[in-house]
């Protein structure tokens, strides 16, 4: 959690999902589908040139035409407030566009002024914080996550590259007294001798984006989990965050003039494993706001006194994780986001006494971002819900709510008919209560027991949260498929004990949680336990493969999207700046006993048990789970004679970001579901 204050707002969080391996022999550019083209009487939709397909049948054009309207929901994501004007940057995919790009929005309901237009998405950007004279934004290429920083001047639409393409960079906020940006950089394996690094250092730089060649190195920090959480108002101190794992992180204070740093939380010598995330320095410079789970199960707000090192717990009365915060420039008002059983809600507090303040009635939905405008103290908040994608509102000091954007839904779709998700719970093998979100098809359109799609989140420290279902609404509204999004042990949002329950040798306990879910489905009168399919992305892809091998007789098929197929190859070959961070979660494969365990539980080891049809999806440029993780499971499962579909995008990484690729994946997924889930057993 990073506090939003001014400019970029120091929102950077180290996102660590983890995944693996180098390259196998290149697959042929096109492999014929299961049936010869001559057998297809109706016109088919040709895949674009960046898609490789193996075993995937042709997509009928009629299917694409019928599904197409579910491919064009378009919302708006808040990016940054202008420091002087009542305007903001937003990220949005325009009509006919393929990726999300930056736009300027100068008034509520106003026209969007395009600022970027590229093949790769742009979502992270910041105004120059004093006058808003230019914009700095981050962009990677082809899903490789090697973000580079660019300056975009007000008078020009041509971006200026600011950074070294041989490193991965991140914006970490601005100084208050000058237009200098804090930037972190980490090296890449492709620049290392032998193609891998035994040790990674994070470099912290101070850069004037108008004079990037004169940047100054502030520090070299060991590991890849570093970021800047806050800058003091006098620009003398930085609060650095050091991520160790989902349940352990540290705060350091750095003297900006000398570069000297010292660990402050946990205090040196304090034997405490807990999260400590820096937020904003208070305007008087005497304290640092912190979010930590050291006091109990959940992340709570606290105040660290700089003079004597005292940490004061601040009672909010909300027994759930604080997931976001924004403090006004004068420090008088504080807005906190809480993750309440998978739904993000806003609460308001006095920024000095921390006493609760009355909360205005906000539109229904789950809050995805909240940020005070530094000039007027107007709070921007964005939200989404089952009935629509992200939209942006503001709340002024008098409590007036103003809508800035209107989400787009294609003609012919009434999103008001989309049903809300409901929280369901079941007992797992050890008696522990596990929860998930259930979405049901419309009862006035579909009767009888409904087939079920279990969709497992990544992370593994992720969480299934309430919100808009996007393309998945087609499964609900047109196919009559019920969707369950489980939060198995190891998910965030349910306390630090729950978060740790899948670490190391406990890895397969989370798979057993899905076994217990299958038991629960069999007890539900409206769900068809004989027609269950499992899907997931990233760690959820591993879970799909694990379920496919453990419970092959209880599912009809599995979809693995950018998932781990073997933990040892994954840990050996994921980008080095992620490797040590992932070892904390999965176990250190350099230890012989752990290596043997990881090999024993990996889906690749049990490929012979995967008897139901498998669909594997991968991005060629994925730095987290290299595409060979997908190809080794595809090859191994095919050896057993099990049908396997494989779809690889040459211009994607850890998931698909381009609409044309997302569209084709949806069509292929529907075909896979029609053949395996919707057919009566």
C-alpha positions in Angstrom: 0.0 0.0 0.0 1.3 3.4 -1.0 -0.2 6.7 0.1 -1.3 9.0 -2.7 -0.3 12.6 -2.0 0.9 14.7 -4.9 2.2 14.0 -8.4 2.7 10.4 -9.0 1.6 9.7 -5.4 4.2 7.0 -4.8 1.7 4.3 -5.7 4.4 1.9 -6.8 3.9 -1.6 -5.3 6.1 -4.5 -5.9 3.9 -7.1 -7.6 5.2 -10.5 -7.4 3.4 -13.4 -8.9 6.3 -15.7 -10.0 6.8 -18.2 -12.8 9.6 -20.0 -15.2 12.0 -21.6 -17.9 14.1 -21.0 -21.1 13.2 -22.0 -24.6 12.3 -25.3 -26.1 12.6 -25.9 -29.8 10.4 -23.4 -31.7 7.0 -24.7 -32.7 5.9 -24.4 -36.3 4.3 -21.1 -37.2 0.9 -22.7 -37.9 -0.3 -26.2 -37.1 -3.4 -27.4 -38.8 -6.5 -27.5 -36.7 -8.2 -30.7 -35.7 -10.3 -30.8 -38.9 -9.2 -29.9 -42.4 -10.4 -26.6 -43.6 -12.5 -28.2 -46.3 -14.7 -29.8 -43.7 -15.8 -26.3 -42.5 -18.7 -25.2 -44.6 -19.3 -21.9 -43.0 -16.9 -18.9 -43.2 -14.2 -18.9 -40.5 -12.4 -16.1 -38.7 -8.7 -16.2 -39.5 -6.4 -15.5 -36.5 -4.1 -12.5 -36.7 -0.5 -13.1 -37.7 0.8 -13.0 -34.1 -1.2 -16.0 -33.0 0.2 -19.5 -33.1 -2.4 -22.3 -32.8 -2.1 -26.0 -32.3 -5.0 -28.3 -32.1 -7.5 -25.3 -31.9 -10.4 -25.8 -34.3 -11.3 -23.0 -36.7 -13.5 -20.2 -35.2 -16.7 -19.8 -37.2 -17.3 -16.2 -38.3 -20.8 -16.6 -37.1 -19.6 -17.3 -33.6 -17.4 -14.2 -33.7 -20.3 -12.1 -34.9 -22.6 -13.4 -32.1 -20.0 -12.9 -29.4 -18.5 -9.6 -30.7 -20.6 -7.2 -28.6 -19.3 -8.8 -25.4 -15.8 -7.8 -26.5 -16.2 -4.1 -26.3 -17.0 -3.0 -22.8 -14.8 0.1 -22.2 -14.2 1.9 -18.9 -11.8 4.5 -17.7 -8.9 4.3 -15.1 -7.7 7.3 -13.2 -4.0 8.0 -13.7 -3.1 11.4 -12.1 -4.5 14.9 -11.2 -3.0 18.0 -12.9 -1.1 20.0 -10.2 -2.7 23.3 -11.1 -5.9 22.7 -13.1 -9.0 20.8 -12.5 -8.1 18.1 -15.0 -6.7 14.6 -15.0 -5.0 11.9 -16.9 -7.0 8.8 -17.6 -6.3 5.5 -19.3 -8.8 4.2 -21.8 -9.2 2.0 -24.8 -10.9 4.2 -27.5 -13.5 2.9 -29.9 -11.7 0.6 -32.4 -8.5 0.7 -30.4 -6.5 -2.3 -29.5 -4.8 -1.2 -26.2 -5.4 1.2 -23.4 -3.7 4.6 -23.9 -3.4 7.9 -22.1 -6.0 10.7 -22.5 -6.4 14.2 -20.9 -9.8 14.9 -19.4 -10.2 18.6 -18.7 -13.7 18.6 -17.2 -16.4 16.2 -16.0 -18.1 14.6 -18.9 -15.7 16.3 -21.3 -14.1 14.9 -24.5 -11.0 12.8 -24.1 -7.9 14.3 -25.7 -5.6 11.5 -26.9 -2.0 11.8 -25.7 -0.5 8.5 -26.7 -1.3 6.1 -29.5 0.9 3.0 -29.7 0.8 -0.7 -30.2 1.7 -1.3 -26.5 -0.6 -0.2 -23.6 0.1 2.8 -21.4 -1.4 3.1 -18.0 1.2 4.5 -15.6 2.0 8.2 -16.0 2.4 11.4 -14.0 2.2 15.1 -14.6 5.3 17.2 -13.8 4.2 18.1 -10.3 4.7 21.8 -10.1 3.2 23.3 -13.2 2.1 20.2 -15.2 4.4 21.3 -18.1 4.9 17.8 -19.3 4.0 14.2 -18.6 6.2 11.2 -17.8 4.9 7.8 -18.7 6.0 4.2 -18.6 5.7 1.7 -21.5 7.0 -1.8 -22.1 7.1 -3.7 -25.4 5.2 -6.8 -26.4 4.4 -7.8 -22.9 8.0 -8.1 -21.8 7.5 -5.9 -18.7 10.8 -4.1 -19.4 9.3 -0.7 -18.7 11.0 2.4 -20.1 10.2 6.0 -19.1 9.3 8.7 -21.7 8.7 12.4 -21.4 5.7 13.8 -23.4 5.9 17.6 -23.7 2.7 19.7 -23.9 3.5 21.0 -27.3 4.4 17.7 -28.9 2.9 14.3 -29.2 6.3 12.7 -29.8 7.6 10.9 -26.7 11.2 11.3 -25.6 13.0 8.2 -24.2 14.5 8.9 -20.8 16.0 5.5 -19.8 18.4 2.8 -20.7 16.5 0.0 -22.7 18.9 -2.6 -21.2 17.2 -2.2 -17.7 13.7 -2.3 -16.3 12.6 1.0 -14.8 9.8 2.3 -12.5 8.6 5.8 -11.6 8.8 6.2 -7.8 7.4 9.8 -7.3 8.8 13.3 -7.3 10.5 15.7 -5.0 8.3 18.5 -3.6 10.6 21.5 -4.1 11.8 20.7 -7.6 10.7 18.8 -10.7 13.0 15.9 -10.1 11.8 12.3 -10.3 12.8 9.3 -8.3 13.4 6.2 -10.5 14.4 2.7 -9.7 16.1 0.4 -12.3 17.0 -3.3 -12.3 19.2 -5.2 -14.7 17.9 -7.9 -17.0 19.0 -11.5 -17.5 19.7 -10.9 -21.2 22.4 -8.4 -20.3 24.2 -10.8 -17.9 27.0 -13.2 -18.8 25.5 -16.6 -19.3 22.0 -15.1 -19.5 21.2 -15.1 -15.7 22.2 -13.3 -12.6 23.2 -14.8 -9.2 22.5 -11.5 -7.5 20.4 -8.5 -8.5 20.8 -4.9 -7.3 18.2 -2.2 -7.6 19.6 1.2 -8.5 17.8 4.4 -7.2 18.2 7.5 -9.3 17.2 11.2 -9.1 16.4 12.5 -12.5 15.3 15.7 -14.1 13.2 14.5 -17.0 14.2 17.5 -19.0 17.9 16.7 -18.4 17.9 12.9 -18.2 21.6 12.5 -18.9 22.4 14.4 -15.7 20.6 11.9 -13.4 22.3 11.2 -10.1 22.5 7.7 -8.5 21.4 7.8 -4.9 21.9 4.2 -3.9 22.4 0.6 -4.9 20.0 -1.7 -3.0 20.4 -5.4 -2.7 17.6 -7.4 -4.4 14.6 -6.6 -6.6 12.0 -5.7 -4.1 12.7 -2.0 -3.5 10.6 1.1 -4.0 10.1 4.7 -2.7 7.1 5.0 -0.4 7.2 8.7 0.4 9.3 11.9 0.3 9.3 14.4 3.2 7.9 17.8 2.4 11.4 19.4 2.8 12.9 16.8 0.4 15.4 15.8 3.0 14.2 12.2 3.6 12.9 9.3 1.6 10.9 6.4 3.1 12.0 3.2 1.2 10.1 0.0 1.1 11.8 -3.4 1.0 9.5 -6.3 0.0 10.6 -9.7 1.3 7.3 -11.6 0.9 3.6 -11.1 1.1 3.8 -11.2 4.8 7.1 -9.5 5.4 8.4 -6.1 4.4 10.6 -3.4 5.9 10.8 0.4 5.9 14.1 2.3 5.6 14.7 6.1 5.9 17.3 7.6 3.6 19.0 11.0 3.8 18.7 12.4 0.3 21.8 14.5 0.6 24.2 11.8 1.8 22.5 8.6 0.6 22.8 7.1 4.1 19.9 4.8 5.0 18.8 3.0 8.2 16.1 0.4 8.8 13.4 1.7 11.1 10.6 -0.9 10.8 10.9 -3.4 12.1 13.5 -1.9 14.4 17.0 -3.3 14.1 17.2 -6.4 16.3 13.4 -6.7 16.5 12.5 -10.4 15.8 9.3 -9.7 14.0 8.0 -11.0 10.7 5.3 -8.5 9.5 4.5 -6.2 6.7 5.4 -2.5 7.0 4.5 -0.2 4.1 5.4 3.5 4.1 2.7 6.0 3.3 2.9 9.8 3.4 5.0 12.0 5.7 2.8 14.3 7.7 2.9 17.9 6.6 4.8 19.0 9.7 7.6 16.5 8.9 7.4 14.9 12.4 5.8 11.5 11.5 5.4 8.9 8.8 2.1 7.2 8.2 2.5 3.4 7.9 0.3 0.4 7.1 1.3 -2.8 8.9 -0.1 -6.2 10.0 2.2 -6.3 13.1 -0.7 -5.6 15.5 -2.9 -8.4 14.3 -4.2 -10.3 11.3 -4.9 -7.4 9.0 -3.0 -4.4 7.7 -3.8 -1.4 9.9 -2.9 2.3 9.9 -0.1 3.5 12.2 2.0 6.6 12.8 5.8 6.4 13.2 7.2 9.3 15.2 10.5 10.2 13.6 12.0 11.8 16.7 11.9 8.8 19.0 10.9 5.9 16.8 7.5 5.3 18.5 4.9 3.5 16.4 1.3 4.4 17.3 -1.5 2.1 16.3 -4.4 4.0 14.9 -7.8 2.4 15.5 -10.2 2.7 12.6 -12.9 0.4 13.8 -12.8 -1.6 10.5 -11.4 -5.2 11.0 -10.2 -5.6 7.4 -7.1 -4.8 5.4 -6.3 -1.1 4.6 -5.5 -1.3 0.9 -5.1 2.3 0.0 -4.9 5.8 1.4 -4.9 9.4 0.3 -4.1 12.5 2.5 -4.9 16.0 1.6 -2.0 18.5 1.0 -2.8 20.2 4.3 -3.0 16.9 6.2 -6.6 17.6 7.4 -8.5 14.9 5.6 -7.7 11.2 5.1 -9.5 8.7 2.9 -8.8 5.0 3.5 -9.7 2.1 1.3 -10.7 -1.2 3.0 -10.9 -4.6 1.5 -14.1 -5.9 3.1 -14.6 -9.5 2.1 -13.5 -8.9 -1.4 -15.2 -5.5 -1.9 -13.3 -2.3 -1.7 -14.9 0.5 0.3 -14.0 4.0 1.3 -14.0 5.5 4.8 -13.1 9.0 5.8 -11.1 10.3 8.8 -9.7 13.5 10.3 -6.1 13.5 9.1 -4.7 14.7 12.5 -6.9 13.1 15.1 -7.8 10.1 13.0 -11.3 10.2 14.3 -13.9 8.8 11.8 -15.8 11.4 9.8 -19.2 11.0 8.2 -19.1 9.2 4.9 -21.2 10.5 2.1 -23.5 8.2 0.2 -21.4 7.0 -2.8 -22.6 5.3 -5.9 -22.7 1.5 -5.6 -19.7 -0.5 -6.6 -16.2 -1.5 -5.5 -13.6 1.3 -5.2 -10.6 0.7 -7.4 -8.7 4.0 -6.7 -9.0 7.2 -4.6 -6.8 10.3 -4.7 -7.1 13.9 -3.4 -6.4 16.7 -5.8 -3.4 18.5 -4.2 -4.7 22.0 -5.1 -8.4 21.8 -4.2 -8.6 18.8 -1.9 -11.2 17.2 -4.3 -11.2 13.5 -4.0 -11.2 11.4 -7.2 -12.5 7.9 -6.8 -13.1 5.2 -9.4 -15.3 2.2 -9.1 -16.8 -0.7 -10.9 -19.4 -3.3 -10.2 -21.3 -6.2 -11.8 -23.3 -3.7 -13.9 -20.4 -1.9 -15.6 -16.7 -1.3 -16.0 -14.6 1.3 -14.3 -15.9 4.9 -14.1 -14.5 8.0 -12.4 -16.2 10.3 -9.9 -15.1 13.1 -7.7 -16.2 14.3 -4.3 -15.6 17.9 -3.3 -15.1 19.3 0.2 -18.8 20.0 0.5 -19.8 16.4 -0.2 -21.0 17.0 -3.8 -20.4 14.0 -6.1 -19.6 14.6 -9.8 -19.4 11.9 -12.5 -16.4 12.5 -14.8 -16.7 9.5 -17.2 -19.4 7.2 -18.5 -18.5 3.6 -19.2 -19.4 2.2 -22.6 -21.5 -0.9 -23.2 -22.1 -2.1 -26.7 -25.6 -1.6 -28.2 -28.0 -4.4 -27.4 -26.5 -5.2 -24.0 -28.4 -4.0 -20.9 -25.7 -4.3 -18.1 -28.4 -3.5 -15.5 -29.5 -7.1 -16.0 -26.2 -8.4 -14.9 -26.4 -10.0 -11.5 -24.3 -9.2 -8.5 -21.7 -11.7 -7.2 -22.5 -13.4 -3.9 -20.1 -14.7 -1.3 -20.3 -18.5 -0.7 -18.4 -20.6 1.8 -17.5 -24.2 2.2 -15.5 -26.4 4.6 -12.2 -27.7 3.4 -10.4 -31.0 4.3 -9.1 -29.6 7.6 -12.4 -27.9 8.7 -11.2 -24.5 7.6 -13.8 -22.2 6.0 -12.9 -21.2 2.4 -14.9 -18.6 0.5 -15.4 -17.5 -3.0 -17.6 -15.4 -5.3 -20.5 -17.0 -7.1 -22.0 -15.5 -10.3 -25.2 -17.1 -11.6 -26.8 -17.0 -15.0 -30.2 -15.2 -15.2 -32.9 -17.5 -13.8 -35.5 -16.2 -16.2 -33.4 -17.5 -19.1 -31.8 -20.7 -17.9 -33.4 -23.4 -15.8 -32.2 -26.6 -14.3 -28.7 -27.4 -13.0 -26.1 -25.2 -14.5 -22.6 -26.2 -15.6 -19.9 -24.6 -13.6 -16.6 -22.8 -14.5 -14.2 -22.5 -11.5 -11.9 -19.5 -12.2 -8.9 -19.4 -9.9 -6.9 -16.2 -9.4 -3.1 -15.8 -9.6 -0.6 -14.6 -7.2 -0.8 -16.9 -5.3 -1.3 -13.9 -3.0 -4.0 -12.5 -5.2 -7.7 -12.4 -4.4 -11.0 -12.8 -6.2 -12.8 -9.5 -5.7 -16.2 -8.2 -6.6 -16.4 -6.2 -9.8 -17.2 -6.2 -13.4 -17.0 -9.6 -15.2 -16.2 -8.2 -18.6 -16.1 -10.8 -21.4 -17.1 -13.5 -18.9 -20.6 -12.1 -19.0 -21.0 -14.0 -22.2 -20.6 -17.3 -20.3 -23.3 -16.2 -17.8 -25.7 -14.4 -20.0 -25.6 -16.5 -23.2 -24.2 -19.9 -22.3 -25.9 -20.2 -18.9 -22.7 -21.2 -17.1 -22.3 -20.4 -13.4 -18.9 -19.0 -12.4 -17.2 -19.6 -9.0 -14.1 -17.6 -8.2 -12.5 -19.3 -5.1 -10.2 -17.6 -2.6 -8.2 -20.7 -1.6 -5.7 -20.6 1.3 -2.8 -18.3 0.5 -5.2 -15.6 -0.9 -4.8 -12.1 0.5 -7.6 -10.2 2.2 -8.4 -12.7 4.9 -5.5 -12.2 7.4 -1.9 -13.0 7.6 -2.4 -16.5 9.0 -4.6 -17.4 6.0 -2.0 -15.9 3.6 0.7 -18.2 4.9 -1.2 -21.4 4.7 0.1 -22.5 1.3 3.8 -21.6 1.7 6.5 -24.2 1.0 5.5 -27.7 1.9 1.9 -26.7 2.3 1.5 -25.9 -1.4 -1.0 -28.7 -2.2 -3.3 -27.8 0.6 -4.7 -25.1 -1.6 -5.4 -27.7 -4.3 -7.4 -29.6 -1.7 -9.5 -26.5 -1.1 -10.7 -27.0 -4.7 -11.4 -30.6 -4.0 -13.6 -29.5 -1.2 -15.3 -27.0 -3.5 -16.1 -29.8 -5.9 -17.7 -31.6 -2.9 -19.7 -28.4 -2.2 -20.9 -28.0 -5.8 -22.3 -31.5 -5.6 -24.6 -30.4 -2.7 -26.0 -27.4 -4.5 -29.4 -28.0 -6.2 -28.8 -25.4 -8.9 -25.3 -26.6 -10.0 -24.3 -29.5 -12.1 -21.4 -31.4 -10.5 -21.1 -33.6 -13.6 -20.2 -30.6 -15.8 -17.4 -28.6 -14.1 -14.4 -27.0 -15.8 -11.5 -25.2 -14.2 -9.5 -22.2 -15.4 -6.9 -19.9 -14.1 -4.1 -17.5 -15.0 -0.5 -17.4 -13.6 -0.5 -19.2 -10.3 -4.2 -19.9 -11.2 -2.8 -21.7 -14.3 -0.7 -24.0 -12.0 -3.8 -24.6 -9.9 -5.8 -25.6 -13.0 -3.1 -28.1 -14.0 -2.9 -29.4 -10.5 -6.7 -29.9 -10.3 -6.6 -31.5 -13.7 -4.2 -34.1 -12.4 -5.7 -34.6 -8.9 -9.3 -34.5 -9.8 -9.4 -35.7 -13.4 -12.5 -37.8 -12.8 -14.5 -34.8 -11.4 -13.9 -32.2 -14.1 -14.6 -32.1 -17.9 -11.6 -30.0 -18.9 -9.0 -27.4 -17.8 -7.7 -24.1 -19.1 -4.2 -23.1 -18.1 -3.3 -19.5 -18.9 0.4 -18.5 -18.4 0.7 -21.0 -15.6 3.6 -22.8 -13.9 3.9 -26.4 -15.0 7.1 -27.3 -13.0 8.2 -25.3 -10.0 12.0 -26.1 -10.3 12.2 -25.0 -14.0 10.1 -22.0 -13.1 12.4 -20.9 -10.3 15.5 -21.5 -12.4 14.3 -19.5 -15.3 12.0 -16.7 -14.2 13.7 -13.3 -14.5 16.3 -13.0 -11.8 14.9 -9.8 -10.3 11.9 -11.9 -9.2 13.6 -15.2 -8.3 14.5 -14.7 -4.6 11.1 -13.1 -3.9 9.4 -16.2 -5.3 11.6 -18.6 -3.4 10.1 -17.2 -0.2 6.7 -18.3 -1.4 7.3 -21.6 -3.1 10.5 -22.8 -1.4 14.2 -22.7 -2.4 14.9 -25.2 -5.1 18.7 -25.1 -4.2 17.8 -27.1 -1.1 17.8 -30.8 -2.2 14.8 -31.7 0.0 12.8 -28.8 -1.2 13.8 -29.4 -4.8 12.6 -33.0 -4.5 9.3 -31.9 -3.0 8.8 -29.2 -5.8 9.4 -31.8 -8.4 7.1 -34.3 -6.8 4.1 -31.8 -6.7 4.6 -30.2 -10.1 1.9 -30.9 -12.7 4.6 -31.9 -15.3 5.5 -34.8 -13.1 1.9 -35.9 -13.1 1.1 -35.2 -16.7 0.0 -38.8 -17.2 -2.9 -38.2 -14.8 -4.3 -35.3 -16.9 -7.0 -37.3 -18.8 -9.5 -34.6 -19.7 -9.1 -32.1 -22.5 -6.6 -29.3 -21.8 -6.4 -25.8 -23.3 -3.0 -24.0 -22.7 -2.6 -20.2 -23.4 0.7 -18.4 -23.3 2.4 -15.1 -24.3 5.8 -15.6 -26.0 7.4 -12.6 -24.2 6.4 -13.5 -20.7 9.3 -12.8 -18.2 7.4 -14.3 -15.3 6.4 -17.6 -16.7 8.5 -18.1 -19.9 6.6 -19.7 -22.7 8.5 -23.0 -22.4 6.6 -23.7 -19.2 3.5 -24.0 -21.4 5.2 -25.9 -24.2 6.7 -28.6 -21.9 3.2 -29.4 -20.4 1.6 -29.4 -23.8 4.2 -31.9 -25.2 4.0 -34.1 -22.1 0.2 -34.3 -21.9 0.0 -35.0 -25.6 2.3 -37.9 -25.2 -0.4 -39.5 -23.1 -3.0 -39.1 -25.8 -5.0 -36.4 -24.1 -6.4 -33.7 -26.4 -4.5 -30.5 -26.0 -5.3 -27.1 -27.5 -2.4 -24.6 -27.5 -2.7 -20.8 -28.3 0.4 -18.6 -28.1 0.7 -14.9 -28.9 4.0 -13.7 -30.2 3.4 -10.1 -29.1 2.1 -10.7 -25.5 3.6 -11.5 -22.1 2.1 -12.5 -18.8 -1.5 -12.4 -20.1 -3.0 -10.8 -23.2 -3.2 -7.0 -23.3 -4.3 -6.5 -26.9 -8.0 -6.6 -27.8 -7.6 -8.6 -31.0 -5.8 -11.3 -29.1 -8.2 -11.2 -26.2 -11.1 -11.5 -28.7 -9.7 -14.6 -30.4 -8.9 -16.2 -27.0 -12.6 -15.7 -26.0 -13.9 -17.3 -29.2 -11.5 -20.3 -28.8 -12.5 -20.6 -25.1 -16.2 -20.7 -26.1 -15.5 -23.5 -28.6 -13.6 -25.4 -25.8 -16.5 -25.0 -23.5 -19.0 -26.0 -26.1 -17.2 -29.2 -26.8 -16.4 -30.1 -23.2 -18.5 -28.3 -20.7 -21.9 -27.6 -22.3 -22.3 -31.0 -23.9 -24.5 -33.3 -21.8 -22.4 -36.1 -20.2 
